[in-house]
Amino acid sequence: MNLKIRWLVSISLAIFTILCISKGLQLWSFGSNVDGGGIGVYFLGLEINDRVLEANMPTYAIGFFIAGLCTLLISIINLTRLLLRSTSRTAV
């Protein structure tokens, strides 16, 4: 894979991590502010579920936290590979 594409993927994953964790925090902070039919959960313009009850909100929030953690780990692994590869190419 090209070096520029690897940097772009790493930055994109970092942005996706921030979006996932912020959505998880948003869902966690709803608390008891849910009406009887539930609320709709949208992420990046896509509907995940249109009726999430108050009892299921922590499950969705934890799911977004786990997705954010996974993308963060992938991004860190990719960045360390990029940085180690760039330092090994320098002349002594």
C-alpha positions in Angstrom: 0.0 0.0 0.0 1.2 3.5 -0.8 2.6 5.6 2.1 0.1 8.4 1.5 -2.8 6.0 1.5 -1.7 4.6 4.8 -1.5 8.0 6.3 -5.0 8.8 5.0 -6.4 5.6 6.4 -4.9 6.3 9.8 -6.3 9.8 9.9 -9.7 8.6 8.7 -9.7 5.9 11.4 -8.8 8.5 14.1 -11.7 10.7 13.0 -14.1 7.7 12.9 -12.9 6.9 16.5 -13.8 10.4 17.7 -17.2 10.2 16.0 -18.0 6.8 17.6 -17.0 7.8 21.0 -18.9 11.1 20.8 -22.0 9.2 19.7 -21.6 6.8 22.6 -21.3 9.7 25.0 -24.4 11.3 23.5 -26.4 8.1 23.9 -25.1 7.6 27.4 -26.2 11.1 28.4 -29.8 10.7 27.3 -30.7 8.9 30.6 -34.5 9.0 31.1 -35.2 11.6 28.5 -36.8 9.0 26.2 -40.5 8.9 25.3 -42.6 5.8 25.4 -41.9 4.7 21.8 -38.2 5.1 22.1 -35.8 7.3 20.0 -34.1 6.8 16.7 -30.4 6.2 16.7 -28.6 7.7 13.7 -24.9 7.6 12.9 -23.3 9.5 9.9 -26.8 9.9 8.4 -27.7 6.3 8.6 -30.5 5.0 10.7 -29.3 2.2 13.1 -32.7 1.7 14.9 -35.8 3.8 14.9 -37.1 2.7 18.3 -34.5 2.3 21.0 -36.1 2.1 24.5 -34.5 3.6 27.6 -33.4 0.2 28.9 -31.4 -0.5 25.7 -29.6 2.9 25.5 -26.5 1.7 27.5 -26.1 -1.3 25.2 -26.0 1.0 22.1 -23.6 3.4 23.9 -21.3 0.5 24.9 -21.4 -0.7 21.3 -20.2 2.7 20.0 -17.5 2.8 22.7 -16.2 -0.7 21.6 -16.3 0.3 17.9 -14.4 3.5 18.8 -11.8 1.5 20.8 -11.3 -1.0 17.9 -10.8 1.8 15.3 -8.4 3.5 17.8 -6.3 0.4 18.2 -6.2 -0.2 14.4 -5.2 3.5 13.9 -2.4 3.3 16.5 -1.1 0.0 15.0 -1.0 1.6 11.6 0.6 4.8 12.8 3.4 2.9 14.7 4.1 0.8 11.6 4.4 4.0 9.6 6.6 5.7 12.1 8.9 2.7 12.6 9.2 2.2 8.9 10.1 5.9 8.3 12.7 5.9 11.0 14.3 2.7 9.7 14.9 4.3 6.3 17.1 7.1 7.6 20.8 6.9 6.9 23.2 6.5 9.8 
